Amino acid sequence: GPSSRNAPIPQALNSWLDDQEQRGGFLEPQAQRQQFQSAYYSLSKRHGWVAIDHLRQLMPWSRERFDAMVETLRADHQVELERAEPGEMRENAIEACYQVHGQLYHRLRWRP
């Protein structure tokens, strides 16, 4: 149908905008990290666990940019990730999680 034919358009637009922002220097890696951290702190209570799907909703980023930031923060030991079991989650909740190396993560916490 028409909706499936138009589905790639927002994704392509997001990718193009991301590329333009990078070329224009609007979102350097440190600025992206600060945006992500600010979003985390706006949702966390006393530096506690935050649902990744809530962060995704708050951040106006493409899935690729968001996941790349989570991976960068994880690799730099800036955040801890809490694993989830797919059998315990609804399908739409699984889609909103962060997935890497066959593992599913549904919450993160900034390390002190």
Buried (B, 14 or more C-beta within 10 A) or exposed (E): EEEEEEEEEEEEEBBEBBEEBBEEEEBEEEEBBEBBBEBBEEBBEEEEBBBBBBBBEBBEBBEEBBBBBBEBBBEEEBBBBEEBEEEEBEEEBBEBBBEEEEEBBBBBBBEE
